[in-house]
C-alpha cells in the first residue's frame, strides 16, 4: 500500500456530515485517511470523492470485533511509522425529555458517545504512541453547559471532556497529545434524525408526559432546526480539526465559530458558569432567558 508523505490518520463516523468533510479535507491535504464507516455503500461513496490515499474501513464503534479488525488492518498498513492522529467524531443523538427517552436509545447514546470512543482510543493508542500522534475528540459546547431535551448528548459530551482530560494526563510521558474540539451547531442533515428520534420518544409517552413535555420539546426542537439553516458549514469545523492536527504546540481545546467575537463570547459564557452562583446562572441568566425568549412553560 502506497504511503502518503504526511502520514496516517483514523477518523470515525465519516459516512456524512463533519466526519465526511474532515476525511475529504485531510485526504486533499495529503494525509492517508482511514475513514471509519458502517456500510459498504458509504465506503464506495467516499472513495468516489477522494484520492487513492483515503481508505474506508468498516468500523461500527459499538462493535468491538469491528474495532479490533480495523485496528489490525491499520496497524499492518502503517507499520513502524504509526498514526499521526485519531479523530473521534462518531456521534449518536437521542432527543427528548430524559424521563421519556426509551432506555435502549439511552444505551446507544452512551455506547457511541463515550464507550465506543474509549474502545477506539484503546485500540489505536499503540500506533499513536509510535508516531507521538494526537487524539482529537470531537466535543461540543453542550459538553460544557448542558441543554434541555438534548440531555443525553450533553451527558455524553461532558463524559468525553472528562475522558479527554484524564487521558491527556495519563499520556503526558508518552508524547501523545490529547485535545478536544468544542463547537456549536453546524449545517448537516443530522436534525432529520433528531426529529425522528423525538417522534419515536413521543409515540411511547403517556398522555400525562405529553401534556408536561410535548409543547416545550417541539418549541425547542423547532428553534434548533431553524438555527441550523444559518449555522456554520461542516468544512469550517473540518479546518479547525486540521489545525489541531498540525499545530506545533496544540491547545488543550479548540473552538469552532464563525468569528473571533463568537469564540470570545463562548469563552466568557463558560467562564460565567464557573463564576456565577449556580442558581443565578441556570435559573435566571441561562435557562430563565431561554424560557422567556422561546415562551416555554
HUCOR-V902640 format. One record per residue. N is the residue number from 1. RES is the residue in three letters. PHI is phi in whole degrees, 0 to 359 (* if undefined). Layout:
<<N,RES,PHI> <N,RES,PHI>>
This chain:
<<1,UNK,*> <2,UNK,293> <3,UNK,259> <4,UNK,283> <5,UNK,287> <6,UNK,270> <7,UNK,103> <8,UNK,248> <9,UNK,222> <10,UNK,256> <11,UNK,231> <12,UNK,266> <13,UNK,65> <14,UNK,256> <15,UNK,294> <16,UNK,203> <17,UNK,59> <18,UNK,298> <19,UNK,300> <20,UNK,295> <21,UNK,299> <22,UNK,291> <23,UNK,300> <24,UNK,290> <25,UNK,293> <26,UNK,294> <27,UNK,298> <28,UNK,297> <29,UNK,280> <30,UNK,103> <31,UNK,276> <32,UNK,273> <33,UNK,264> <34,UNK,261> <35,UNK,259> <36,UNK,284> <37,UNK,227> <38,UNK,256> <39,UNK,225> <40,UNK,294> <41,UNK,298> <42,UNK,293> <43,UNK,298> <44,UNK,295> <45,UNK,299> <46,UNK,295> <47,UNK,299> <48,UNK,293> <49,UNK,264> <50,UNK,253> <51,UNK,269> <52,UNK,290> <53,UNK,276> <54,UNK,269> <55,UNK,239> <56,UNK,293> <57,UNK,229> <58,UNK,286> <59,UNK,207> <60,UNK,279> <61,UNK,285> <62,UNK,268> <63,UNK,242> <64,UNK,299> <65,UNK,294> <66,UNK,287> <67,UNK,298> <68,UNK,296> <69,UNK,296> <70,UNK,295> <71,UNK,294> <72,UNK,293> <73,UNK,297> <74,UNK,294> <75,UNK,300> <76,UNK,295> <77,UNK,288> <78,UNK,270> <79,UNK,59> <80,UNK,287> <81,UNK,289> <82,UNK,73> <83,UNK,252> <84,UNK,279> <85,UNK,201> <86,UNK,233> <87,UNK,254> <88,UNK,275> <89,UNK,246> <90,UNK,305> <91,UNK,216> <92,UNK,241> <93,UNK,233> <94,UNK,244> <95,UNK,252> <96,UNK,143> <97,UNK,296> <98,UNK,301> <99,UNK,294> <100,UNK,244> <101,UNK,298> <102,UNK,306> <103,UNK,297> <104,UNK,295> <105,UNK,290> <106,UNK,299> <107,UNK,297> <108,UNK,297> <109,UNK,303> <110,UNK,280> <111,UNK,298> <112,UNK,278> <113,UNK,286> <114,UNK,218> <115,UNK,296> <116,UNK,296> <117,UNK,297> <118,UNK,293> <119,UNK,299> <120,UNK,296> <121,UNK,298> <122,UNK,302> <123,UNK,292> <124,UNK,259> <125,UNK,301> <126,UNK,303> <127,UNK,286> <128,UNK,294> <129,UNK,296> <130,UNK,300> <131,UNK,261> <132,UNK,50> <133,UNK,275> <134,UNK,227> <135,UNK,261> <136,UNK,244> <137,UNK,263> <138,UNK,277> <139,UNK,263> <140,UNK,198> <141,UNK,302> <142,UNK,287> <143,UNK,274> <144,UNK,245> <145,UNK,227> <146,UNK,292> <147,UNK,235> <148,UNK,287> <149,UNK,70> <150,UNK,255> <151,UNK,299> <152,UNK,288> <153,UNK,297> <154,UNK,301> <155,UNK,298> <156,UNK,289> <157,UNK,287> <158,UNK,301> <159,UNK,296> <160,UNK,295> <161,UNK,297> <162,UNK,295> <163,UNK,301> <164,UNK,299> <165,UNK,296> <166,UNK,295> <167,UNK,296> <168,UNK,301> <169,UNK,294> <170,UNK,289> <171,UNK,260> <172,UNK,305> <173,UNK,284> <174,UNK,271> <175,UNK,79> <176,UNK,265> <177,UNK,278> <178,UNK,229> <179,UNK,213> <180,UNK,231> <181,UNK,249> <182,UNK,256> <183,UNK,219> <184,UNK,275> <185,UNK,278> <186,UNK,225> <187,UNK,287> <188,UNK,216> <189,UNK,266> <190,UNK,298> <191,UNK,289> <192,UNK,295> <193,UNK,290> <194,UNK,297> <195,UNK,297> <196,UNK,295> <197,UNK,299> <198,UNK,291> <199,UNK,298> <200,UNK,295> <201,UNK,296> <202,UNK,301> <203,UNK,296> <204,UNK,259> <205,UNK,278> <206,UNK,281> <207,UNK,299> <208,UNK,293> <209,UNK,288> <210,UNK,298> <211,UNK,295> <212,UNK,282> <213,UNK,249> <214,UNK,298> <215,UNK,302> <216,UNK,296> <217,UNK,299> <218,UNK,287> <219,UNK,298> <220,UNK,295> <221,UNK,297> <222,UNK,296> <223,UNK,297> <224,UNK,293> <225,UNK,296> <226,UNK,297> <227,UNK,294> <228,UNK,295> <229,UNK,300> <230,UNK,252> <231,UNK,279> <232,UNK,291> <233,UNK,288> <234,UNK,302> <235,UNK,298> <236,UNK,294> <237,UNK,292> <238,UNK,299> <239,UNK,295> <240,UNK,291> <241,UNK,297> <242,UNK,300> <243,UNK,297> <244,UNK,297> <245,UNK,285> <246,UNK,256> <247,UNK,304> <248,UNK,295> <249,UNK,237> <250,UNK,293> <251,UNK,280> <252,UNK,293> <253,UNK,223> <254,UNK,241> <255,UNK,256> <256,UNK,256> <257,UNK,209> <258,UNK,270> <259,UNK,198> <260,UNK,297> <261,UNK,299> <262,UNK,295> <263,UNK,298> <264,UNK,292> <265,UNK,298> <266,UNK,299> <267,UNK,296> <268,UNK,293> <269,UNK,300> <270,UNK,294> <271,UNK,293> <272,UNK,299> <273,UNK,301> <274,UNK,282> <275,UNK,268> <276,UNK,281> <277,UNK,304> <278,UNK,305> <279,UNK,298> <280,UNK,292> <281,UNK,299> <282,UNK,280> <283,UNK,281> <284,UNK,252> <285,UNK,288> <286,UNK,266> <287,UNK,289> <288,UNK,299> <289,UNK,294> <290,UNK,297> <291,UNK,299> <292,UNK,291> <293,UNK,292> <294,UNK,266> <295,UNK,60> <296,UNK,279> <297,UNK,291>>
